[in-house]
Amino acid sequence: MLVNGCDCSIVIKTPHHEKDIPYSDETLREDIKILEESAAIEGDGVCRGLRKVCGVTGCVVTPLTINNAPLLLYLAMGLASEPVLLSETRNLFKYDLKLSPMEDTEIFSLIQDRKNGRKIFEGCRVKSFELRIMRNETIKLKLDIGSNFLPRDYTAQSQTSEMSGTVIGKEQGERFNSDFVTYNINGQEYKNIYGITLNSKKESGTKTEIIIKRALQHGADIPVIIEDMTITAQLIRDKYECRFFGAFRITINKLVLVSDETEVNTSGAIVSPIRYFVSGGVKAEVFTNTGELIP
């Protein structure tokens, strides 16, 4: 889906949270369908249509930060366990997330704050998502959103908004960067991977694929069939007592090669994408210093 951004802020509202996300781009709009009326056998033979507003469609693209990663990854995956306190740590909790095979996941609301007013999109669900990790870039997540409810003006006082201004204050948490991401395939770390794009469509059954961009090298390349692939993103900072504070780890099982789009007609380094279909499960682990419920 094409993304048309503008100067606005986005707030995700769930039963336990009202959280600002570091806005990147968004395109939320009314979902329009045309009810077609076929032409009669006799007459002028003109087909007619009736415009019908069916709800809301669009997407939101946002960087993952230390504060919003648990909530955003939960919305993408669909299932979350209760937080578990890790032993031998003072206040480090782990959340286990799983990609739900059902498209009917938990609903949430989006508050869109623009200079010309605020709107709330209720009854939203994630239809598909895309996680993008590329070298020298922040890690970004795109959520494709759908709702059967029309947007309405939002006048309630937000817990996280700056009431002195027009636009809700943006979340300023530390962002995950691809420079601190490691890739393990079948128990072996690969350092020639430039990035990945994980796509999952959740309508009419979950369909997930991953595109791996790697630099060709001598010796063993990435295998055709991958039993398990682990992607670990960390915030490496001396100020954190525990290495996994703020980290998240995604594990993907049973990957089958679909296509190799390597183009070798180049004089420079060859960075080529290979596409895999995920026939197994997708799960994630997120580490935080709070034990609050995610949904």
Wavefront OBJ file of the C-alpha trace (Angstrom):
o trace
v 0.000 0.000 0.000
v 1.294 3.457 -0.850
v 1.970 5.697 2.136
v 1.113 9.399 2.013
v 2.450 11.091 5.115
v 1.559 14.424 6.627
v 2.312 16.399 9.759
v 0.408 14.513 12.436
v 0.743 12.344 15.524
v -0.693 8.891 16.093
v -1.807 7.442 19.445
v -2.689 3.775 19.946
v -5.436 3.226 22.487
v -6.106 -0.166 24.116
v -7.869 -1.122 27.366
v -4.583 -0.721 29.279
v -2.646 1.819 27.213
v -2.891 5.145 25.455
v 0.538 5.323 23.878
v 2.084 7.790 21.471
v 4.118 6.230 18.680
v 7.003 7.971 16.899
v 5.078 8.852 13.761
v 6.757 8.169 10.443
v 4.018 7.994 7.797
v 0.333 7.197 7.723
v -2.544 7.035 5.284
v -5.826 6.451 7.078
v -8.940 7.097 5.043
v -12.521 6.003 4.518
v -12.936 2.620 2.863
v -15.116 3.219 -0.212
v -16.895 0.495 -2.136
v -19.110 0.757 -5.204
v -22.340 -1.186 -5.332
v -22.762 -1.909 -9.033
v -26.129 -2.008 -10.725
v -25.982 -3.887 -14.002
v -27.632 -2.489 -17.083
v -31.083 -3.759 -17.993
v -31.556 -5.919 -21.074
v -33.545 -3.165 -22.696
v -32.801 0.546 -22.426
v -29.612 2.561 -22.772
v -27.293 -0.222 -21.511
v -25.645 2.020 -18.893
v -24.264 0.450 -15.699
v -24.803 2.486 -12.545
v -23.066 2.443 -9.189
v -23.827 3.507 -5.656
v -21.033 4.830 -3.452
v -20.931 3.184 -0.015
v -18.620 4.018 2.907
v -17.708 0.729 4.623
v -15.328 1.885 7.372
v -11.644 2.750 7.503
v -8.595 1.399 5.690
v -4.954 2.449 5.489
v -1.625 1.890 7.189
v 0.769 3.355 9.742
v 4.578 3.168 9.474
v 6.521 3.721 12.687
v 10.022 3.049 14.072
v 10.304 0.579 16.932
v 11.515 2.080 20.208
v 12.350 0.765 23.638
v 8.922 1.889 24.886
v 6.580 0.869 22.073
v 8.142 -2.370 20.789
v 6.091 -4.693 23.056
v 2.758 -3.097 22.133
v 3.436 -2.731 18.393
v 4.815 -6.246 17.998
v 1.798 -7.568 19.904
v -0.591 -5.771 17.539
v 1.285 -7.292 14.589
v 1.470 -10.817 16.010
v -1.926 -11.082 17.684
v -1.170 -13.243 20.742
v 0.734 -12.341 23.926
v 1.424 -14.109 27.194
v 1.583 -12.453 30.595
v 4.966 -10.928 31.505
v 7.424 -13.205 33.310
v 10.072 -11.879 35.696
v 13.484 -13.201 34.699
v 15.493 -14.776 37.478
v 18.680 -13.098 38.689
v 17.449 -9.690 37.525
v 15.953 -6.894 39.571
v 13.191 -5.745 37.254
v 13.512 -7.378 33.836
v 10.394 -8.941 32.340
v 9.947 -11.047 29.217
v 6.857 -11.176 27.001
v 6.240 -14.117 24.669
v 4.372 -13.206 21.481
v 3.054 -15.511 18.764
v 1.754 -14.847 15.277
v -1.938 -15.673 15.407
v -3.258 -17.825 12.543
v -6.610 -16.065 12.909
v -7.341 -12.688 11.306
v -9.892 -11.835 14.017
v -7.418 -10.486 16.602
v -7.918 -7.992 19.433
v -9.329 -4.610 18.447
v -7.777 -1.246 19.295
v -8.294 2.428 18.514
v -6.115 4.967 16.725
v -6.184 8.657 17.566
v -5.005 10.829 14.694
v -3.936 14.316 15.776
v -3.473 16.853 12.995
v -3.310 20.623 13.053
v -6.882 20.830 11.822
v -8.285 18.528 14.516
v -8.311 15.102 16.087
v -10.068 11.972 14.881
v -10.471 8.573 16.469
v -10.590 5.349 14.458
v -12.294 2.684 16.548
v -12.563 -1.072 16.096
v -9.236 -1.323 14.262
v -7.565 -4.627 13.474
v -4.241 -5.430 11.792
v -4.858 -6.979 8.362
v -1.162 -7.399 7.557
v 2.201 -6.110 8.708
v 5.716 -5.615 7.393
v 8.838 -5.529 9.569
v 11.796 -3.917 7.804
v 15.388 -4.157 9.057
v 18.019 -2.634 6.764
v 21.640 -1.762 7.449
v 22.245 1.825 8.628
v 18.504 2.378 9.175
v 16.163 2.367 12.128
v 13.929 -0.687 12.413
v 10.438 0.101 11.125
v 7.080 -1.631 11.312
v 4.159 -1.059 8.935
v 0.686 -2.002 10.126
v -2.073 -2.307 7.510
v -5.272 -1.447 9.349
v -8.948 -2.009 8.708
v -12.115 -1.100 10.610
v -15.862 -1.307 10.001
v -16.507 1.933 11.919
v -16.359 5.403 10.451
v -13.906 7.876 12.034
v -15.307 10.533 14.346
v -14.007 13.684 15.988
v -12.083 13.048 19.201
v -12.624 15.548 21.990
v -11.695 13.520 25.093
v -8.645 14.692 26.998
v -5.736 12.350 26.258
v -3.568 11.122 29.121
v -0.459 11.494 26.980
v -1.250 14.668 25.084
v 0.308 18.047 25.579
v -2.789 20.150 26.058
v -0.857 23.371 25.607
v -0.333 22.583 21.919
v -2.421 21.457 19.024
v -0.601 18.207 18.270
v -0.215 15.315 20.706
v 3.382 15.011 21.894
v 5.386 12.319 20.131
v 7.055 9.450 21.957
v 10.795 10.087 22.239
v 12.061 6.667 23.344
v 15.346 5.254 22.108
v 14.966 3.663 18.675
v 16.186 0.248 17.599
v 18.810 0.350 14.866
v 19.864 -2.376 12.468
v 23.515 -1.905 13.487
v 22.785 -3.929 16.633
v 20.913 -6.807 14.969
v 22.267 -10.369 14.707
v 21.009 -13.163 12.441
v 21.300 -16.846 13.336
v 20.287 -19.509 10.798
v 20.229 -23.159 11.879
v 22.406 -22.260 14.880
v 25.037 -20.370 12.851
v 25.475 -16.583 12.851
v 25.550 -14.965 9.405
v 27.369 -11.643 9.117
v 26.755 -11.126 5.387
v 23.053 -10.277 5.806
v 22.311 -6.625 5.028
v 18.716 -6.757 6.173
v 15.366 -8.525 6.037
v 11.746 -7.742 5.268
v 9.167 -9.895 7.053
v 5.683 -9.765 5.486
v 2.567 -11.352 6.931
v -0.968 -11.132 5.529
v -3.686 -12.116 7.973
v -6.784 -12.098 5.780
v -8.307 -15.467 4.778
v -5.534 -17.297 6.628
v -2.061 -16.150 7.610
v 0.499 -16.077 4.786
v 4.040 -15.106 5.782
v 7.223 -14.677 3.782
v 10.642 -13.189 4.417
v 13.036 -11.480 2.017
v 16.697 -11.738 3.021
v 19.215 -9.352 1.446
v 22.719 -10.761 1.719
v 26.140 -10.163 0.206
v 27.434 -13.067 -1.839
v 30.561 -14.608 -0.374
v 32.826 -17.562 -0.958
v 31.927 -20.756 0.821
v 28.582 -21.836 2.183
v 25.664 -19.574 1.352
v 22.280 -19.394 3.088
v 20.649 -22.856 2.785
v 17.629 -23.566 0.604
v 15.625 -24.927 3.553
v 15.962 -23.194 6.932
v 14.778 -25.030 10.024
v 14.909 -21.962 12.248
v 16.049 -18.360 11.921
v 16.522 -16.055 14.896
v 16.683 -12.261 14.576
v 17.877 -10.450 17.712
v 17.751 -6.657 18.067
v 19.360 -4.986 21.055
v 20.045 -1.540 22.461
v 23.732 -1.792 23.317
v 24.356 0.931 25.871
v 26.578 0.986 28.967
v 23.820 2.645 31.014
v 21.709 -0.521 31.000
v 22.471 -3.045 33.731
v 21.059 -5.968 31.784
v 22.075 -6.732 28.221
v 18.539 -7.663 27.204
v 16.809 -4.549 28.527
v 14.692 -3.251 25.666
v 15.711 -6.081 23.330
v 13.454 -8.216 21.194
v 14.038 -11.536 19.461
v 12.031 -13.004 16.569
v 12.209 -16.736 15.795
v 10.918 -18.106 12.481
v 10.590 -21.839 11.792
v 10.482 -23.874 8.594
v 11.531 -21.525 5.789
v 11.441 -22.783 2.195
v 13.224 -20.951 -0.626
v 10.791 -19.542 -3.210
v 13.063 -17.471 -5.461
v 16.629 -16.223 -5.678
v 16.709 -12.791 -7.343
v 20.504 -12.458 -7.463
v 21.835 -10.279 -10.295
v 25.530 -10.974 -10.894
v 26.061 -8.583 -13.829
v 27.746 -5.912 -11.736
v 31.303 -4.769 -11.122
v 30.799 -3.982 -7.427
v 29.742 -5.981 -4.409
v 26.707 -8.164 -5.021
v 23.887 -7.641 -2.524
v 20.987 -9.810 -3.587
v 17.540 -10.664 -2.185
v 16.281 -14.197 -1.660
v 12.652 -14.898 -0.842
v 11.446 -17.594 1.564
v 7.977 -18.843 2.394
v 7.366 -19.425 6.102
v 5.630 -22.788 6.514
v 6.152 -22.940 10.278
v 5.473 -20.567 13.137
v 6.628 -17.048 13.999
v 7.155 -15.968 17.601
v 8.844 -13.098 19.407
v 10.344 -12.341 22.808
v 10.373 -8.771 24.108
v 12.236 -7.620 27.218
v 11.199 -4.592 29.310
v 11.590 -3.270 32.847
v 7.837 -3.105 33.501
v 5.429 -5.900 34.254
v 2.281 -4.286 32.872
v -0.085 -6.138 30.568
v 0.394 -5.410 26.875
v -3.165 -5.431 25.409
l 1 2 3 4 5 6 7 8 9 10 11 12 13 14 15 16 17 18 19 20 21 22 23 24 25 26 27 28 29 30 31 32 33 34 35 36 37 38 39 40 41 42 43 44 45 46 47 48 49 50 51 52 53 54 55 56 57 58 59 60 61 62 63 64 65 66 67 68 69 70 71 72 73 74 75 76 77 78 79 80 81 82 83 84 85 86 87 88 89 90 91 92 93 94 95 96 97 98 99 100 101 102 103 104 105 106 107 108 109 110 111 112 113 114 115 116 117 118 119 120 121 122 123 124 125 126 127 128 129 130 131 132 133 134 135 136 137 138 139 140 141 142 143 144 145 146 147 148 149 150 151 152 153 154 155 156 157 158 159 160 161 162 163 164 165 166 167 168 169 170 171 172 173 174 175 176 177 178 179 180 181 182 183 184 185 186 187 188 189 190 191 192 193 194 195 196 197 198 199 200 201 202 203 204 205 206 207 208 209 210 211 212 213 214 215 216 217 218 219 220 221 222 223 224 225 226 227 228 229 230 231 232 233 234 235 236 237 238 239 240 241 242 243 244 245 246 247 248 249 250 251 252 253 254 255 256 257 258 259 260 261 262 263 264 265 266 267 268 269 270 271 272 273 274 275 276 277 278 279 280 281 282 283 284 285 286 287 288 289 290 291 292 293 294 295
